[in-house]
Amino acid sequence: LHSGTVVGKLEGEREITLGFVDLMRDDYIEKDRSRGIYFTQDWVSLPGTMPVASGGIHVWHMPALVEIFGDDACLQFGG
């Protein structure tokens, strides 16, 4: 699922992007409106999804992208 990015042309707010990334990865997440999480979610045994970042990102964004997403994300670079 596309989580948005904090860099590139689909740039979004850092805290909300990080909230979406946590929502995709965690089994349980508390409501936190400042991070874009409007409901407490208990996903129980549903598998998580992988956050995807794309849209105007390039190799020079890699340090920021790894800091934001870690090493468990799909980064789509184009030309």
KELO-783948 format. One record per atom (N, C-alpha, C, CB): x, y, z; residue in three letters. Coordinates in pm, whole numbers, plus 50000, padded with zeros to 5 digits. Atoms other than C-alpha are relative to their C-alpha. Glycine has a CB too. Layout:
KELO-783948
{atom {X; Y; Z}; "ALA"}
...
***
This chain:
KELO-783948
{atom {50084; 49883; 50000}; "LEU"}
{atom {50000; 50000; 50000}; "LEU"}
{atom {50088; 50123; 50000}; "LEU"}
{atom {49905; 50000; 50120}; "LEU"}
{atom {49921; 49877; 50003}; "HIS"}
{atom {50127; 50346; 49920}; "HIS"}
{atom {49976; 50077; 50129}; "HIS"}
{atom {49963; 50087; 49876}; "HIS"}
{atom {50009; 49932; 49871}; "SER"}
{atom {50202; 50516; 50249}; "SER"}
{atom {50027; 50149; 49989}; "SER"}
{atom {50096; 49938; 50098}; "SER"}
{atom {49955; 49863; 50014}; "GLY"}
{atom {50312; 50847; 50106}; "GLY"}
{atom {50149; 50005; 50029}; "GLY"}
{atom {49922; 50096; 50093}; "GLY"}
{atom {49859; 49981; 49970}; "THR"}
{atom {50661; 50984; 50139}; "THR"}
{atom {50015; 50131; 50073}; "THR"}
{atom {50088; 49998; 49870}; "THR"}
{atom {49971; 49872; 49936}; "VAL"}
{atom {50819; 51265; 50330}; "VAL"}
{atom {50088; 50083; 49907}; "VAL"}
{atom {50070; 49978; 50137}; "VAL"}
{atom {49917; 49934; 50101}; "VAL"}
{atom {51044; 51350; 50033}; "VAL"}
{atom {49944; 49969; 49863}; "VAL"}
{atom {50150; 49955; 50011}; "VAL"}
{atom {50048; 50026; 50136}; "GLY"}
{atom {50983; 51364; 49658}; "GLY"}
{atom {49874; 50079; 49969}; "GLY"}
{atom {49974; 49852; 49980}; "GLY"}
{atom {50115; 49918; 50042}; "LYS"}
{atom {50683; 51499; 49469}; "LYS"}
{atom {49869; 49963; 50070}; "LYS"}
{atom {49981; 49987; 49852}; "LYS"}
{atom {50119; 50036; 49923}; "LEU"}
{atom {50424; 51307; 49678}; "LEU"}
{atom {50026; 50021; 50149}; "LEU"}
{atom {49960; 49853; 49973}; "LEU"}
{atom {49958; 49965; 49865}; "GLU"}
{atom {50564; 51468; 49990}; "GLU"}
{atom {49880; 50018; 50092}; "GLU"}
{atom {50084; 50126; 49997}; "GLU"}
{atom {50105; 49985; 49901}; "GLY"}
{atom {50352; 51452; 50303}; "GLY"}
{atom {50061; 50032; 50135}; "GLY"}
{atom {49914; 49873; 50009}; "GLY"}
{atom {49951; 49970; 49866}; "GLU"}
{atom {50377; 51529; 50672}; "GLU"}
{atom {50068; 49878; 50059}; "GLU"}
{atom {49884; 50047; 50090}; "GLU"}
{atom {49918; 50110; 49947}; "ARG"}
{atom {50641; 51320; 50847}; "ARG"}
{atom {49923; 49916; 50102}; "ARG"}
{atom {50126; 50056; 50064}; "ARG"}
{atom {50068; 50075; 49894}; "GLU"}
{atom {50434; 51223; 51154}; "GLU"}
{atom {49884; 49917; 49946}; "GLU"}
{atom {49949; 50095; 50109}; "GLU"}
{atom {50112; 50075; 50057}; "ILE"}
{atom {50131; 51119; 50949}; "ILE"}
{atom {50051; 49883; 49917}; "ILE"}
{atom {49911; 50093; 49914}; "ILE"}
{atom {49942; 50110; 50077}; "THR"}
{atom {50346; 50915; 50711}; "THR"}
{atom {50049; 49889; 50092}; "THR"}
{atom {50116; 50051; 49912}; "THR"}
{atom {49952; 50100; 49904}; "LEU"}
{atom {50511; 50740; 51007}; "LEU"}
{atom {49883; 49927; 50066}; "LEU"}
{atom {50089; 50065; 50107}; "LEU"}
{atom {50119; 50065; 49945}; "GLY"}
{atom {50165; 50673; 51154}; "GLY"}
{atom {49943; 49897; 49905}; "GLY"}
{atom {49894; 50104; 50033}; "GLY"}
{atom {50050; 50096; 50099}; "PHE"}
{atom {50052; 50508; 50830}; "PHE"}
{atom {50091; 49879; 49990}; "PHE"}
{atom {49988; 50068; 49862}; "PHE"}
{atom {49905; 50111; 50006}; "VAL"}
{atom {50369; 50298; 50820}; "VAL"}
{atom {49978; 49907; 50120}; "VAL"}
{atom {50147; 50052; 49998}; "VAL"}
{atom {50026; 50082; 49881}; "ASP"}
{atom {50308; 50178; 51179}; "ASP"}
{atom {49867; 49926; 49987}; "ASP"}
{atom {49999; 50087; 50126}; "ASP"}
{atom {50131; 50063; 50018}; "LEU"}
{atom {49942; 50108; 51096}; "LEU"}
{atom {50009; 49878; 49909}; "LEU"}
{atom {49900; 50102; 49943}; "LEU"}
{atom {49984; 50113; 50093}; "MET"}
{atom {50051; 49880; 50811}; "MET"}
{atom {50078; 49885; 50061}; "MET"}
{atom {50068; 50047; 49874}; "MET"}
{atom {49908; 50103; 49948}; "ARG"}
{atom {50312; 49691; 51013}; "ARG"}
{atom {49956; 49937; 50132}; "ARG"}
{atom {50136; 50060; 50017}; "ARG"}
{atom {50027; 50046; 49863}; "ASP"}
{atom {50177; 49659; 51369}; "ASP"}
{atom {49868; 49924; 50011}; "ASP"}
{atom {49999; 50118; 50095}; "ASP"}
{atom {50123; 50076; 49974}; "ASP"}
{atom {49917; 49410; 51498}; "ASP"}
{atom {49896; 50083; 50075}; "ASP"}
{atom {50033; 49874; 50079}; "ASP"}
{atom {50089; 49918; 49918}; "TYR"}
{atom {49772; 49667; 51737}; "TYR"}
{atom {50055; 50142; 50003}; "TYR"}
{atom {49986; 49942; 50146}; "TYR"}
{atom {49955; 49861; 49997}; "ILE"}
{atom {49786; 50045; 51725}; "ILE"}
{atom {49892; 50087; 50065}; "ILE"}
{atom {50033; 50052; 49856}; "ILE"}
{atom {50091; 49910; 49928}; "GLU"}
{atom {49630; 50309; 51951}; "GLU"}
{atom {49965; 50121; 49914}; "GLU"}
{atom {50064; 50046; 50133}; "GLU"}
{atom {50042; 49877; 50067}; "LYS"}
{atom {49435; 50607; 51821}; "LYS"}
{atom {50100; 50111; 50032}; "LYS"}
{atom {49856; 50041; 50044}; "LYS"}
{atom {49908; 49887; 49983}; "ASP"}
{atom {49667; 50904; 51768}; "ASP"}
{atom {49977; 50095; 49883}; "ASP"}
{atom {50150; 49952; 50007}; "ASP"}
{atom {50038; 49910; 50110}; "ARG"}
{atom {49516; 51183; 51558}; "ARG"}
{atom {50117; 50080; 49946}; "ARG"}
{atom {49892; 50096; 50047}; "ARG"}
{atom {49885; 49924; 50047}; "SER"}
{atom {49848; 51367; 51538}; "SER"}
{atom {50080; 49922; 49896}; "SER"}
{atom {50091; 50038; 50117}; "SER"}
{atom {49931; 50085; 50098}; "ARG"}
{atom {49980; 51071; 51334}; "ARG"}
{atom {49903; 49945; 49896}; "ARG"}
{atom {50071; 49885; 50070}; "ARG"}
{atom {50096; 50043; 50101}; "GLY"}
{atom {49668; 51026; 51122}; "GLY"}
{atom {49927; 49871; 50033}; "GLY"}
{atom {50070; 49983; 49870}; "GLY"}
{atom {50067; 50122; 49956}; "ILE"}
{atom {49538; 50728; 51324}; "ILE"}
{atom {49875; 50041; 50078}; "ILE"}
{atom {50096; 49909; 50088}; "ILE"}
{atom {50123; 49949; 49941}; "TYR"}
{atom {49172; 50806; 51399}; "TYR"}
{atom {49924; 49897; 50083}; "TYR"}
{atom {49911; 50051; 49892}; "TYR"}
{atom {50065; 50105; 49923}; "PHE"}
{atom {49069; 50471; 51553}; "PHE"}
{atom {50106; 49905; 50054}; "PHE"}
{atom {49896; 49923; 49913}; "PHE"}
{atom {49915; 50107; 49951}; "THR"}
{atom {49238; 50215; 51775}; "THR"}
{atom {49973; 49878; 49913}; "THR"}
{atom {49975; 49969; 50152}; "THR"}
{atom {50013; 50115; 50091}; "GLN"}
{atom {49303; 49915; 51550}; "GLN"}
{atom {50065; 49877; 50062}; "GLN"}
{atom {50062; 50031; 49863}; "GLN"}
{atom {49947; 50129; 49957}; "ASP"}
{atom {49345; 49556; 51665}; "ASP"}
{atom {49984; 49905; 49882}; "ASP"}
{atom {49926; 49946; 50130}; "ASP"}
{atom {50005; 50082; 50122}; "TRP"}
{atom {49432; 49358; 51354}; "TRP"}
{atom {50006; 49851; 50029}; "TRP"}
{atom {50115; 50039; 49906}; "TRP"}
{atom {49995; 50139; 49954}; "VAL"}
{atom {49461; 49032; 51555}; "VAL"}
{atom {50098; 49922; 49914}; "VAL"}
{atom {49859; 49935; 49995}; "VAL"}
{atom {49908; 50085; 50076}; "SER"}
{atom {49604; 48773; 51315}; "SER"}
{atom {50009; 50039; 49853}; "SER"}
{atom {49956; 49856; 50010}; "SER"}
{atom {49987; 49957; 50140}; "LEU"}
{atom {49565; 48967; 50989}; "LEU"}
{atom {50146; 50034; 49971}; "LEU"}
{atom {49908; 50122; 49970}; "LEU"}
{atom {49860; 49969; 50031}; "PRO"}
{atom {49903; 48987; 50818}; "PRO"}
{atom {50017; 50149; 49969}; "PRO"}
{atom {50050; 49916; 49881}; "PRO"}
{atom {49970; 49860; 50031}; "GLY"}
{atom {50065; 49329; 50788}; "GLY"}
{atom {50023; 50016; 49851}; "GLY"}
{atom {50123; 50048; 50078}; "GLY"}
{atom {49969; 49970; 50140}; "THR"}
{atom {50132; 49497; 50458}; "THR"}
{atom {50132; 50075; 49995}; "THR"}
{atom {49886; 50082; 49933}; "THR"}
{atom {49873; 49932; 50018}; "MET"}
{atom {50445; 49651; 50316}; "MET"}
{atom {49975; 50143; 49950}; "MET"}
{atom {50090; 49923; 49901}; "MET"}
{atom {50015; 49863; 50048}; "PRO"}
{atom {50458; 50030; 50287}; "PRO"}
{atom {50078; 50021; 49871}; "PRO"}
{atom {50045; 50100; 50107}; "PRO"}
{atom {49938; 49969; 50129}; "VAL"}
{atom {50540; 50158; 49938}; "VAL"}
{atom {50016; 50151; 49990}; "VAL"}
{atom {49915; 49944; 49881}; "VAL"}
{atom {49974; 49858; 50025}; "ALA"}
{atom {50701; 50493; 49861}; "ALA"}
{atom {50035; 50016; 49853}; "ALA"}
{atom {50116; 50053; 50091}; "ALA"}
{atom {49969; 49972; 50141}; "SER"}
{atom {50708; 50635; 49509}; "SER"}
{atom {49962; 50144; 49972}; "SER"}
{atom {49924; 49902; 49905}; "SER"}
{atom {50041; 49866; 50042}; "GLY"}
{atom {50659; 50958; 49320}; "GLY"}
{atom {50109; 50103; 50017}; "GLY"}
{atom {49879; 50042; 50076}; "GLY"}
{atom {49898; 49897; 49998}; "GLY"}
{atom {50959; 51171; 49243}; "GLY"}
{atom {50116; 49972; 50094}; "GLY"}
{atom {49940; 50129; 50037}; "GLY"}
{atom {49885; 50031; 49915}; "ILE"}
{atom {51203; 50988; 49467}; "ILE"}
{atom {50115; 49952; 49912}; "ILE"}
{atom {49964; 49893; 50107}; "ILE"}
{atom {49881; 50042; 50074}; "HIS"}
{atom {51558; 50924; 49351}; "HIS"}
{atom {50109; 49962; 50099}; "HIS"}
{atom {50049; 50112; 49903}; "HIS"}
{atom {49894; 50056; 49917}; "VAL"}
{atom {51885; 50785; 49481}; "VAL"}
{atom {50048; 50097; 50108}; "VAL"}
{atom {50117; 49960; 49912}; "VAL"}
{atom {49956; 49904; 49899}; "TRP"}
{atom {51973; 51107; 49666}; "TRP"}
{atom {49904; 50007; 50119}; "TRP"}
{atom {50015; 50137; 49937}; "TRP"}
{atom {50095; 50004; 49889}; "HIS"}
{atom {51663; 51055; 49882}; "HIS"}
{atom {50021; 49877; 50090}; "HIS"}
{atom {49857; 50001; 49946}; "HIS"}
{atom {49983; 50126; 49926}; "MET"}
{atom {51788; 50715; 50006}; "MET"}
{atom {50028; 50018; 50149}; "MET"}
{atom {50111; 49920; 49938}; "MET"}
{atom {49978; 49987; 49855}; "PRO"}
{atom {51930; 50834; 50342}; "PRO"}
{atom {49871; 50036; 50076}; "PRO"}
{atom {50106; 50107; 50027}; "PRO"}
{atom {50125; 49961; 49934}; "ALA"}
{atom {51599; 51002; 50431}; "ALA"}
{atom {49899; 49887; 49996}; "ALA"}
{atom {49940; 50126; 49935}; "ALA"}
{atom {50098; 50108; 50014}; "LEU"}
{atom {51390; 50710; 50300}; "LEU"}
{atom {50031; 49885; 50095}; "LEU"}
{atom {49997; 49949; 49857}; "LEU"}
{atom {49962; 50109; 49908}; "VAL"}
{atom {51587; 50451; 50501}; "VAL"}
{atom {49972; 50043; 50144}; "VAL"}
{atom {50150; 49962; 49982}; "VAL"}
{atom {50030; 49952; 49865}; "GLU"}
{atom {51551; 50669; 50812}; "GLU"}
{atom {49850; 49993; 50028}; "GLU"}
{atom {50050; 50145; 50017}; "GLU"}
{atom {50146; 49999; 49983}; "ILE"}
{atom {51173; 50694; 50758}; "ILE"}
{atom {49943; 49858; 50001}; "ILE"}
{atom {49935; 50082; 49889}; "ILE"}
{atom {50063; 50130; 50020}; "PHE"}
{atom {51088; 50341; 50639}; "PHE"}
{atom {50080; 49882; 50053}; "PHE"}
{atom {49976; 49979; 49855}; "PHE"}
{atom {49916; 50112; 49961}; "GLY"}
{atom {51379; 50129; 50764}; "GLY"}
{atom {50034; 49917; 49878}; "GLY"}
{atom {49931; 49914; 50106}; "GLY"}
{atom {49961; 50085; 50113}; "ASP"}
{atom {51484; 49835; 50551}; "ASP"}
{atom {49890; 49901; 49962}; "ASP"}
{atom {50127; 49923; 50035}; "ASP"}
{atom {50112; 50088; 50030}; "ASP"}
{atom {51138; 49676; 50523}; "ASP"}
{atom {49890; 50078; 49929}; "ASP"}
{atom {49945; 49934; 50129}; "ASP"}
{atom {50095; 49922; 50078}; "ALA"}
{atom {50965; 49880; 50252}; "ALA"}
{atom {50033; 49982; 49853}; "ALA"}
{atom {50002; 50150; 50041}; "ALA"}
{atom {49980; 50004; 50144}; "CYS"}
{atom {50925; 49894; 49876}; "CYS"}
{atom {50016; 50145; 49953}; "CYS"}
{atom {49880; 49929; 49926}; "CYS"}
{atom {49973; 49866; 50051}; "LEU"}
{atom {51081; 50202; 49716}; "LEU"}
{atom {50002; 49992; 49848}; "LEU"}
{atom {50136; 50056; 50055}; "LEU"}
{atom {50014; 50006; 50146}; "GLN"}
{atom {50981; 50261; 49353}; "GLN"}
{atom {50063; 50124; 49938}; "GLN"}
{atom {49852; 49988; 49958}; "GLN"}
{atom {49929; 49893; 50070}; "PHE"}
{atom {51223; 50469; 49148}; "PHE"}
{atom {49970; 49988; 49852}; "PHE"}
{atom {50153; 49994; 50028}; "PHE"}
{atom {50028; 50002; 50144}; "GLY"}
{atom {51146; 50566; 48790}; "GLY"}
{atom {50090; 50098; 49928}; "GLY"}
{atom {49853; 50034; 49973}; "GLY"}
{atom {49917; 49907; 50076}; "GLY"}
{atom {51278; 50786; 48520}; "GLY"}
{atom {49918; 50072; 49897}; "GLY"}
{atom {50114; 49929; 49933}; "GLY"}
***
